Amino acid sequence: MNFTRTEIPEVIICEPEIHGDHRGYFMESFRKDRLEAFTGLPLHFCQDNESRSARGVLRGLHYQLPPYAQTKLVRVVEGCVWDVSLDIRIGSPTFGQWVGIKLSAENKKQLFIPRGFAHGFVVLSETAVFSYKTDAYYHPENERGIRFDDPELQINWKLPETALTLSAKDRKQPLFREAEYFEPKTALYE
Ligand SMILES: Cc1cn([C@H]2C[C@H](O)[C@@H](COP(=O)(O)OP(=O)(O)O[C@H]3O[C@H](C)C(=O)[C@H](O)[C@H]3O)O2)c(=O)[nH]c1=O
């Protein structure tokens, strides 16, 4: 597994080693020990999620507030998405900054997104199956969101607005300035 820090250093690209042969390929898609060694964080993923979406579907930006803040390890097992993480940790040198990356079944790249980030993706292929781990269970009462098209954030979603499909909930998320952020230390790992 190869790890590469993005422009927001706590958001990390994870690239598994692919073992190809005449039958196809094998890869270790997750290794707790190696991810903990690289991040220096104790990881306790407890929930796996999967969603399937058509081209233009945009899910996000979402996060859960402490004590149910979620670390996410995300990947695409079918198709291709543009994945965006937004830093909402008060005091972070990259507070309010976002990082985007193309994740696909072809490039097999995964993204490690720690607590303190809002997350979303848009589907670029005909369909995409998005699969990810979280280290806190779903608590809808602690779920929050930020508007995908907040002009202050200038997030590039790669597709024209007219091509996007969102849930009613995501169409009316609060603007970045109205959102609830992560206080220092609340995104820490015990
Ligand atoms: C997140 C979640 C949802 N649900 C139920 C609630 C709804 O009945 C249905 C769809 O939920 P939602 O519209 O919130 O799903 P997404 O828009 O894909 O939400 C995800 O979108 C972005 C990409 C994220 O990073 C989050 O993990 C997550 O918020 O699944 C559950 O039962 N468990 C869950 O953990």
The ligand as an SDF file (V2000), in Angstrom:
LIG
                    3D

 35 37  0  0  0  0  0  0  0  0999 V2000
  -25.1330    7.7910    5.6850 C   0  0  0  0  0  0  0  0  0  0  0  0
  -26.1670    6.7640    6.0380 C   0  0  0  0  0  0  0  0  0  0  0  0
  -27.4510    6.8050    5.5170 C   0  0  0  0  0  0  0  0  0  0  0  0
  -28.3660    5.8450    5.8610 N   0  0  0  0  0  0  0  0  0  0  0  0
  -29.6980    5.8980    5.2580 C   0  0  0  0  0  0  0  0  0  0  0  0
  -30.4550    7.1950    5.4770 C   0  0  0  0  0  0  0  0  0  0  0  0
  -31.2900    7.3300    4.2230 C   0  0  0  0  0  0  0  0  0  0  0  0
  -32.4900    6.5890    4.3870 O   0  0  0  0  0  0  0  0  0  0  0  0
  -30.4440    6.6550    3.1500 C   0  0  0  0  0  0  0  0  0  0  0  0
  -29.6770    7.6450    2.2940 C   0  0  0  0  0  0  0  0  0  0  0  0
  -28.9910    8.5030    3.1680 O   0  0  0  0  0  0  0  0  0  0  0  0
  -28.2510    9.7910    2.5780 P   0  0  0  0  0  0  0  0  0  0  0  0
  -29.1450   10.4660    1.5890 O   0  0  0  0  0  0  0  0  0  0  0  0
  -27.7660   10.6030    3.7560 O   0  0  0  0  0  0  0  0  0  0  0  0
  -27.0430    9.1030    1.8310 O   0  0  0  0  0  0  0  0  0  0  0  0
  -25.8110    9.8730    1.1550 P   0  0  0  0  0  0  0  0  0  0  0  0
  -26.2640   11.1460    0.5340 O   0  0  0  0  0  0  0  0  0  0  0  0
  -25.0870    8.8780    0.3500 O   0  0  0  0  0  0  0  0  0  0  0  0
  -24.9240   10.2370    2.4190 O   0  0  0  0  0  0  0  0  0  0  0  0
  -23.5180   10.0310    2.4480 C   0  0  0  0  0  0  0  0  0  0  0  0
  -22.9870   10.9960    1.5980 O   0  0  0  0  0  0  0  0  0  0  0  0
  -21.6450   11.4080    1.7630 C   0  0  0  0  0  0  0  0  0  0  0  0
  -20.8840   10.9980    0.5340 C   0  0  0  0  0  0  0  0  0  0  0  0
  -20.9490   10.9570    2.9700 C   0  0  0  0  0  0  0  0  0  0  0  0
  -19.7350   11.1030    3.0710 O   0  0  0  0  0  0  0  0  0  0  0  0
  -21.6940   10.3930    4.1010 C   0  0  0  0  0  0  0  0  0  0  0  0
  -21.0870    9.1760    4.4810 O   0  0  0  0  0  0  0  0  0  0  0  0
  -23.1180   10.1590    3.8910 C   0  0  0  0  0  0  0  0  0  0  0  0
  -23.7910   11.2650    4.4580 O   0  0  0  0  0  0  0  0  0  0  0  0
  -29.5330    5.7990    3.8540 O   0  0  0  0  0  0  0  0  0  0  0  0
  -28.0630    4.8300    6.7350 C   0  0  0  0  0  0  0  0  0  0  0  0
  -28.9090    3.9750    7.0380 O   0  0  0  0  0  0  0  0  0  0  0  0
  -26.8060    4.7860    7.2800 N   0  0  0  0  0  0  0  0  0  0  0  0
  -25.8500    5.7100    6.9580 C   0  0  0  0  0  0  0  0  0  0  0  0
  -24.7020    5.6010    7.4680 O   0  0  0  0  0  0  0  0  0  0  0  0
  1  2  1  0
  2  3  2  0
  2 34  1  0
  3  4  1  0
  4  5  1  0
  4 31  1  0
  5  6  1  0
  5 30  1  0
  6  7  1  0
  7  8  1  0
  7  9  1  0
  9 10  1  0
  9 30  1  0
 10 11  1  0
 11 12  1  0
 12 13  2  0
 12 14  1  0
 12 15  1  0
 15 16  1  0
 16 17  2  0
 16 18  1  0
 16 19  1  0
 19 20  1  0
 20 21  1  0
 20 28  1  0
 21 22  1  0
 22 23  1  0
 22 24  1  0
 24 25  2  0
 24 26  1  0
 26 27  1  0
 26 28  1  0
 28 29  1  0
 31 32  2  0
 31 33  1  0
 33 34  1  0
 34 35  2  0
M  END
$$$$
